[in-house]
Amino acid sequence: MKQPAMSEMANIAETVGRLATNGMKPKELIAAVRQEHPNASKKDVSRAAFYAVIIASQQKSERVVDLHNLAVQTRNSPDDARLDDH
């Protein structure tokens, strides 16, 4: 699959940062992000989640740890978890 342009990645990262909540499961994050970015793959969401961590860190946000944990969980979630990945 073609990698999204950096501006699209930034858009997905903004969405991740806005929608991610404490205790959210990777499958829930991917589904929520795909409501706004229907063509985003699991890999796109995972990369955008790490980008959201960087943005939150630069802004000295208290959400850095929660976003990082969710990014790691999303990256490590099984590919066969019925995510309907693109």
Secondary structure as GFF3:
##gff-version 3
##sequence-region A 1 86
A	DSSP	alpha_helix	6	19	.	.	.	ID=ss1
A	DSSP	alpha_helix	26	36	.	.	.	ID=ss2
A	DSSP	alpha_helix	42	58	.	.	.	ID=ss3
A	DSSP	alpha_helix	64	76	.	.	.	ID=ss4
###
